[in-house]
Amino acid sequence: MPNVQASVDVFIAEIKRIEKSFDKDLSRLALILKNGTETELIKATRQLDFLATLKAKGLVTALDGFDAEYTKMLSIAIAEAKKRGIPAFTATSIEGLEVLRDINYERLLGSFRDYSEATKSSLFRGIYANESINSITKNLSNEGMVTRHLNLIAYDGLKIFDDMSRYKVFQGQDVKWIYMGPNDAFTRDECQSTLDNERNAKGYTESEASSSDTPFGIRGGFNCRHSWEIR
């Protein structure tokens, strides 16, 4: 089973590096704008494009690197199918997975776009209201883009793709499915039900897995730690 969290950790580490560099630039910019006139502040703010700044610092490279993990996971599913003598799936299925991949990419990029606008707003408000430079920089740091939310979006998108790529590769084939993952105090009731079901030891049919409390792709819902694997 692919290590989704490890891929996410590498991506988040790169984003943290970008954020650290960006924060230094923000602090310098805040001081410059604070010492300028109101007219200069308004003109400069209208020209600010923090998303472009983040891209220049390596955001696109980081996103593309994370996007490549999707290809790896699809390749793993296809390789497993070949081992079992199952032919490659249809072009339509591949196109559908590409759509899912593109949606996830745009969702991550949208998070950085929202962060950029929120940062721009916080910077302008603070200076326009004549707050102290310490207060302004503190508020800017509170807008930090490396949040638990970003981690969850990255993890959930890749985890769902991993699950769906395996399902699409083996869809309609005579294989059995097992629900894999932890069964602990954090396990949701629906996941626990699927894990504890005696069918999980024998393997679910595709129909049984699809009609379970944790169907393909959805599983236990947002940030679910479980996966449907081939028995």
C-alpha positions as CSV (number, residue, x, y, z in Angstrom):
1,M,0.0,0.0,0.0
2,P,1.5,3.4,-1.0
3,N,2.6,5.6,1.9
4,V,0.3,8.6,1.4
5,Q,1.4,10.4,4.5
6,A,5.1,10.3,3.6
7,S,4.3,12.0,0.3
8,V,2.3,14.6,2.0
9,D,5.1,15.2,4.6
10,V,7.6,15.9,1.8
11,F,5.2,18.4,0.2
12,I,4.4,20.2,3.4
13,A,8.1,20.5,4.2
14,E,8.7,22.2,0.9
15,I,5.8,24.5,1.5
16,K,7.2,25.4,4.9
17,R,10.5,26.4,3.2
18,I,8.6,28.6,0.8
19,E,6.6,30.1,3.7
20,K,9.7,30.9,5.7
21,S,11.2,32.9,2.8
22,F,7.9,34.6,2.1
23,D,7.5,35.6,5.7
24,K,10.9,37.4,5.6
25,D,9.7,39.3,2.5
26,L,6.4,40.2,4.2
27,S,8.2,41.6,7.2
28,R,10.4,43.9,5.1
29,L,7.4,44.9,2.9
30,A,5.3,45.8,6.0
31,L,8.0,48.0,7.3
32,I,8.4,49.8,4.0
33,L,4.7,50.4,3.6
34,K,4.3,51.4,7.2
35,N,6.8,54.2,6.6
36,G,5.3,55.4,3.3
37,T,2.4,57.6,2.6
38,E,-1.3,56.6,2.4
39,T,-1.2,57.1,-1.4
40,E,1.9,54.9,-1.7
41,L,0.2,52.3,0.4
42,I,-2.9,52.2,-1.8
43,K,-0.9,52.1,-5.1
44,A,1.4,49.4,-3.8
45,T,-1.4,47.2,-2.5
46,R,-3.2,47.4,-5.8
47,Q,-0.1,46.0,-7.5
48,L,0.6,43.2,-5.0
49,D,0.3,39.7,-6.3
50,F,1.3,37.4,-3.5
51,L,0.3,34.3,-5.4
52,A,2.8,35.2,-8.1
53,T,5.5,35.7,-5.4
54,L,4.8,32.3,-4.0
55,K,5.1,30.8,-7.5
56,A,8.4,32.5,-8.0
57,K,9.6,31.0,-4.7
58,G,8.9,27.5,-5.9
59,L,5.2,26.9,-5.3
60,V,4.5,25.5,-8.7
61,T,7.5,23.2,-8.4
62,A,6.2,21.9,-5.1
63,L,2.7,21.4,-6.4
64,D,4.0,19.6,-9.5
65,G,6.2,17.4,-7.4
66,F,3.2,16.4,-5.3
67,D,1.2,15.9,-8.4
68,A,3.7,13.4,-9.6
69,E,2.8,11.2,-6.6
70,Y,-0.6,10.6,-8.3
71,T,1.2,9.1,-11.3
72,K,3.2,6.8,-9.0
73,M,0.1,5.5,-7.2
74,L,-1.7,4.8,-10.5
75,S,1.4,3.0,-11.7
76,I,1.4,0.8,-8.6
77,A,-2.2,-0.2,-9.2
78,I,-1.6,-1.0,-12.8
79,A,1.5,-3.0,-11.9
80,E,-0.5,-5.0,-9.4
81,A,-3.2,-5.7,-12.1
82,K,-0.6,-6.9,-14.6
83,K,0.8,-9.4,-12.0
84,R,-2.7,-10.9,-11.7
85,G,-3.1,-11.0,-15.5
86,I,-5.6,-8.3,-15.7
87,P,-5.4,-6.1,-18.8
88,A,-4.9,-2.3,-18.6
89,F,-8.2,-0.4,-18.2
90,T,-10.0,1.8,-20.6
91,A,-8.9,5.3,-21.8
92,T,-12.2,6.6,-20.3
93,S,-11.2,5.4,-16.9
94,I,-7.8,7.0,-17.2
95,E,-9.4,10.3,-18.3
96,G,-11.7,10.2,-15.3
97,L,-8.8,9.7,-13.0
98,E,-7.0,12.6,-14.7
99,V,-10.1,14.8,-14.0
100,L,-10.0,13.8,-10.3
101,R,-6.3,14.6,-10.2
102,D,-6.8,18.0,-11.8
103,I,-9.5,18.8,-9.4
104,N,-7.2,18.1,-6.5
105,Y,-4.5,20.2,-8.0
106,E,-6.8,23.1,-8.4
107,R,-8.1,22.7,-4.9
108,L,-4.6,23.0,-3.5
109,L,-3.7,25.9,-5.7
110,G,-7.0,27.5,-4.6
111,S,-5.9,27.3,-1.0
112,F,-2.8,29.3,-1.8
113,R,-4.8,31.8,-3.8
114,D,-7.1,32.3,-0.8
115,Y,-4.1,32.6,1.5
116,S,-2.5,35.2,-0.7
117,E,-5.6,37.3,-0.7
118,A,-6.1,37.0,3.0
119,T,-2.5,38.0,3.6
120,K,-2.9,41.0,1.3
121,S,-6.0,42.1,3.1
122,S,-4.4,41.7,6.6
123,L,-1.4,43.7,5.5
124,F,-3.4,46.5,4.1
125,R,-5.9,46.7,7.0
126,G,-3.1,46.8,9.6
127,I,-1.2,49.6,7.9
128,Y,-4.3,51.5,6.9
129,A,-5.5,51.4,10.5
130,N,-2.1,52.6,11.7
131,E,-1.4,49.5,13.8
132,S,2.1,48.9,15.2
133,I,4.5,47.0,13.1
134,N,4.6,44.2,15.8
135,S,0.8,43.9,15.6
136,I,0.8,43.8,11.8
137,T,3.5,41.1,11.6
138,K,1.8,39.1,14.3
139,N,-1.5,39.2,12.3
140,L,0.4,38.2,9.2
141,S,1.9,35.2,10.9
142,N,-1.6,34.2,12.0
143,E,-2.5,33.8,8.3
144,G,0.2,31.1,8.0
145,M,-0.5,28.8,5.0
146,V,1.1,25.7,6.5
147,T,-1.9,24.7,8.5
148,R,-3.6,21.5,9.5
149,H,-6.2,22.3,6.9
150,L,-3.7,22.3,4.1
151,N,-2.2,19.0,5.4
152,L,-5.6,17.4,5.4
153,I,-6.5,18.6,1.9
154,A,-3.3,17.2,0.5
155,Y,-3.7,13.9,2.4
156,D,-7.3,13.4,1.6
157,G,-7.0,14.2,-2.1
158,L,-4.1,11.8,-2.6
159,K,-5.7,9.1,-0.4
160,I,-8.9,9.2,-2.4
161,F,-7.0,9.0,-5.7
162,D,-5.0,6.0,-4.5
163,D,-8.3,4.3,-3.5
164,M,-10.1,5.2,-6.7
165,S,-7.2,4.3,-9.0
166,R,-7.1,0.8,-7.6
167,Y,-10.9,0.5,-7.8
168,K,-10.9,1.6,-11.5
169,V,-8.0,-0.7,-12.4
170,F,-9.8,-3.7,-10.9
171,Q,-13.4,-2.7,-11.6
172,G,-15.5,-5.5,-12.9
173,Q,-12.8,-8.1,-12.3
174,D,-13.3,-11.3,-10.2
175,V,-11.3,-10.2,-7.2
176,K,-12.0,-9.8,-3.5
177,W,-11.5,-6.6,-1.5
178,I,-10.3,-6.1,2.0
179,Y,-10.6,-2.9,4.1
180,M,-7.2,-2.0,5.5
181,G,-6.2,0.4,8.2
182,P,-6.1,1.0,11.9
183,N,-8.9,0.1,14.3
184,D,-8.3,2.2,17.4
185,A,-10.0,4.9,19.5
186,F,-10.0,7.3,16.5
187,T,-11.7,4.9,14.1
188,R,-15.1,6.0,12.9
189,D,-18.1,3.8,13.5
190,E,-18.6,3.1,9.8
191,C,-15.0,2.1,9.3
192,Q,-15.1,-0.1,12.4
193,S,-18.2,-1.8,11.1
194,T,-16.4,-2.6,7.8
195,L,-13.2,-3.7,9.5
196,D,-14.9,-5.9,12.0
197,N,-17.3,-7.6,9.6
198,E,-16.5,-11.2,9.0
199,R,-16.6,-10.6,5.3
200,N,-13.4,-8.5,5.6
201,A,-11.4,-11.6,6.5
202,K,-12.8,-13.5,3.5
203,G,-12.8,-10.5,1.2
204,Y,-15.7,-8.3,-0.1
205,T,-17.0,-8.6,-3.6
206,E,-17.0,-5.3,-5.6
207,S,-20.7,-5.1,-5.1
208,E,-20.5,-5.7,-1.3
209,A,-17.7,-3.1,-0.9
210,S,-19.7,-0.6,-3.0
211,S,-22.8,-1.0,-0.8
212,S,-20.9,-1.1,2.5
213,D,-20.8,1.8,5.0
214,T,-17.4,2.7,3.5
215,P,-17.7,2.6,-0.3
216,F,-14.8,3.1,-2.7
217,G,-13.4,6.6,-2.7
218,I,-15.6,7.8,0.1
219,R,-14.5,5.2,2.7
220,G,-15.0,6.7,6.2
221,G,-15.2,10.3,4.8
222,F,-12.8,13.2,5.0
223,N,-9.3,12.4,6.3
224,C,-10.1,8.7,6.5
225,R,-7.0,6.5,7.2
226,H,-8.3,3.4,5.5
227,S,-8.0,1.9,2.0
228,W,-9.7,-0.7,-0.1
229,E,-7.0,-3.2,-1.1
230,I,-7.1,-6.3,-3.2
231,R,-7.0,-9.5,-1.2
